[in-house]
Amino acid sequence: MAVPLSAYVIVSAVLFVTGLIGVLIRRNFIIVLMSVEIMLNAANINLVAFSHYLESMAGQIIALFVIAIAAGEAAVGLAIIIVVFRGKISTNVDEMNLLKW
Amino acid sequence: MVPIFFVYFSLASVVAAVLTVALRNPVHCGLALLTLLLHVAGLFVLLNAEFLFAVQIIVYAGAILVLYLFVLMLLNLKSDERYLHTKYAVMLFAAIAVCGELVLLMVQSPFGGIKGDASAEAVLKDGASYAVGIKMFGEYLLPFEIVGVFLLGAIIGAIVLAKTPTSAEPQGRLREL
């Protein structure tokens, strides 16, 4: 008995929705970034599942690129958090409402 | 055997995702995220993607998560912070609207398509790493190079952003003199 493709799609949709809710309702910027990682992982599950069931390698390649983009996003996002925190502003998204220019 | 593992990995990853979003202490959230990443790696194994499994463990659990935990410990966040966004009711409404649209689209869309050239037997013959490598350094060479340039840009951006601004201070003193 094989697992149907729709099961993977459902798992990925549930993970994506969890990450989306986390991005929208949490207040801490670091948790928001973690929720973005959850959403990227949901997209990766989807890509790899379709790659397996449609017998094409393209999905796995794109999933690798998504992981690389996630690494860059985490590095730059955390650097921004450090800069904001150094300026004695807290890491809450609703208190970061000023830009320099 | 595969359905049992699928149920375990998917249930565990959903629970870990909910904990990541719901827990109060950011370090606990990071550890829940680690659980999620490991179980998603397990799902990749079930889909014959061993190379992605290794990359997921090494890059996500090994590098990205350590970066998160490092920054968490560096910042030493206050524990008395409020939990939810101030406008969270509006945000929750938006989230529910997007969820509804997602379910609608999933119910409507067909899951079939034209099959590619990498059947399960062809992938298993030489291994997933071989199949990924042949594709990546052949057909997808240009996107691979672009990702390299992107990573260089991200590294430079992160260093420039997080650098301690020491060079600005002497100039200010000169102006005062």
Contacts between the chains, C-beta under 8 A, distances in Angstrom:
chain1	res1	chain2	res2	distance
A	1	B	2	7.9
A	1	B	3	5.9
A	2	B	2	7.0
A	2	B	3	8.0
A	3	B	2	6.1
A	3	B	3	5.6
A	3	B	6	4.7
A	3	B	46	7.3
A	5	B	111	5.4
A	6	B	111	6.4
A	7	B	6	6.8
A	7	B	10	7.5
A	8	B	43	7.5
A	8	B	47	7.6
A	9	B	106	6.6
A	9	B	111	7.2
A	11	B	10	4.3
A	11	B	13	7.1
A	11	B	14	6.8
A	11	B	43	7.5
A	13	B	102	6.0
A	13	B	103	7.6
A	13	B	106	6.2
A	14	B	14	5.4
A	14	B	17	7.8
A	15	B	13	6.5
A	15	B	14	6.5
A	15	B	17	5.2
A	15	B	36	7.9
A	16	B	102	7.3
A	17	B	95	7.5
A	17	B	98	7.8
A	17	B	99	5.0
A	17	B	102	6.7
A	18	B	14	7.2
A	18	B	17	4.3
A	18	B	18	5.8
A	18	B	20	7.9
A	18	B	21	5.7
A	19	B	17	6.8
A	19	B	21	7.4
A	20	B	95	5.5
A	20	B	98	6.1
A	20	B	99	7.5
A	21	B	21	6.3
A	21	B	92	7.3
A	21	B	95	4.7
A	22	B	20	6.9
A	22	B	21	3.6
A	24	B	85	7.3
A	24	B	88	7.6
A	24	B	91	3.8
A	24	B	92	6.9
A	24	B	94	6.2
A	24	B	95	4.9
A	25	B	84	5.5
A	25	B	85	5.5
A	25	B	88	4.4
A	25	B	91	5.1
A	25	B	92	5.8
A	25	B	95	7.2
A	26	B	21	6.7
A	26	B	83	7.7
A	26	B	84	7.0
A	26	B	85	6.6
A	27	B	81	7.0
A	27	B	82	6.1
A	27	B	83	6.4
A	27	B	84	5.8
A	27	B	85	4.9
A	27	B	86	7.6
A	28	B	26	6.2
A	28	B	77	7.3
A	28	B	81	6.8
A	30	B	26	5.5
A	30	B	29	7.9
A	30	B	68	6.9
A	30	B	71	6.9
A	30	B	72	6.3
A	30	B	75	7.9
A	30	B	77	7.8
A	31	B	20	7.7
A	31	B	21	7.4
A	31	B	26	6.3
A	31	B	29	5.6
A	33	B	68	7.4
A	34	B	20	5.7
A	34	B	29	5.9
A	34	B	30	7.0
A	34	B	33	5.1
A	34	B	68	6.7
A	35	B	20	7.1
A	35	B	21	6.0
A	37	B	33	6.5
A	37	B	37	8.0
A	37	B	60	7.7
A	37	B	64	7.1
A	38	B	17	5.1
A	38	B	20	6.3
A	38	B	21	7.5
A	38	B	33	7.3
A	38	B	36	6.5
A	41	B	36	6.8
A	41	B	37	6.9
A	41	B	40	5.0
A	41	B	60	7.8
A	44	B	40	7.1
A	44	B	52	7.7
A	44	B	56	7.9
A	45	B	40	6.3
A	45	B	43	5.8
A	45	B	44	8.0
A	48	B	43	7.8
A	48	B	44	5.8
A	48	B	47	5.0
A	48	B	49	5.1
A	48	B	52	6.2
A	49	B	47	6.0
A	50	B	113	7.9
A	51	B	47	7.6
A	51	B	49	7.4
A	51	B	118	7.9
A	52	B	47	4.3
A	52	B	48	5.9
A	52	B	49	7.2
A	52	B	120	7.4
A	53	B	111	7.8
A	54	B	113	5.2
A	54	B	114	7.5
A	54	B	115	5.7
A	54	B	116	5.9
A	55	B	115	4.7
A	55	B	116	5.0
A	55	B	117	7.3
A	55	B	118	5.5
A	55	B	119	4.6
A	55	B	120	7.1
A	56	B	115	7.3
A	56	B	116	2.7
A	56	B	117	7.1
A	56	B	118	5.7
A	57	B	116	6.9
A	57	B	118	4.5
A	57	B	123	7.7
A	57	B	131	5.5
A	57	B	132	6.5
A	57	B	135	4.5
A	58	B	116	7.0
A	58	B	135	7.4
A	58	B	140	8.0
A	60	B	49	5.4
A	60	B	51	7.3
A	60	B	52	5.7
A	60	B	128	7.4
A	60	B	131	8.0
A	60	B	132	5.7
A	61	B	132	6.6
A	61	B	135	5.6
A	61	B	136	5.6
A	61	B	140	5.1
A	61	B	143	7.8
A	63	B	49	7.7
A	63	B	52	5.8
A	64	B	51	8.0
A	64	B	52	6.7
A	64	B	55	6.3
A	64	B	132	7.2
A	64	B	136	7.3
A	65	B	143	6.3
A	65	B	147	5.5
A	67	B	52	7.9
A	67	B	55	5.9
A	67	B	56	7.0
A	67	B	59	5.5
A	67	B	60	6.7
A	68	B	59	7.9
A	68	B	147	4.8
A	68	B	150	7.2
A	68	B	151	6.2
A	69	B	147	7.6
A	69	B	150	7.1
A	70	B	60	7.4
A	70	B	64	6.5
A	71	B	59	6.0
A	71	B	63	6.6
A	71	B	64	5.7
A	71	B	151	7.2
A	71	B	154	7.5
A	72	B	150	6.0
A	72	B	151	5.8
A	72	B	153	7.7
A	72	B	154	3.3
A	73	B	154	7.7
A	74	B	64	4.8
A	74	B	67	5.7
A	74	B	68	6.9
A	75	B	67	6.7
A	75	B	154	5.4
A	75	B	155	7.0
A	75	B	157	7.9
A	75	B	158	4.3
A	76	B	154	5.6
A	76	B	157	5.2
A	76	B	158	5.4
A	76	B	161	7.0
A	78	B	67	5.9
A	78	B	68	7.0
A	78	B	71	4.6
A	78	B	158	7.6
A	79	B	157	7.1
A	79	B	158	4.2
A	79	B	159	7.9
A	79	B	161	3.9
A	79	B	162	4.2
A	80	B	161	6.1
A	81	B	71	6.3
A	81	B	75	7.3
A	82	B	71	6.6
A	82	B	74	7.2
A	82	B	75	7.5
A	82	B	161	7.6
A	82	B	162	5.0
A	83	B	161	5.5
A	83	B	162	6.5
A	85	B	75	5.4
A	90	B	78	7.6
A	90	B	81	7.3
A	91	B	75	6.7
A	91	B	77	6.6
A	92	B	81	6.8
A	92	B	82	7.8
A	93	B	85	6.6
A	94	B	85	5.7
A	94	B	86	4.8
A	94	B	87	7.2
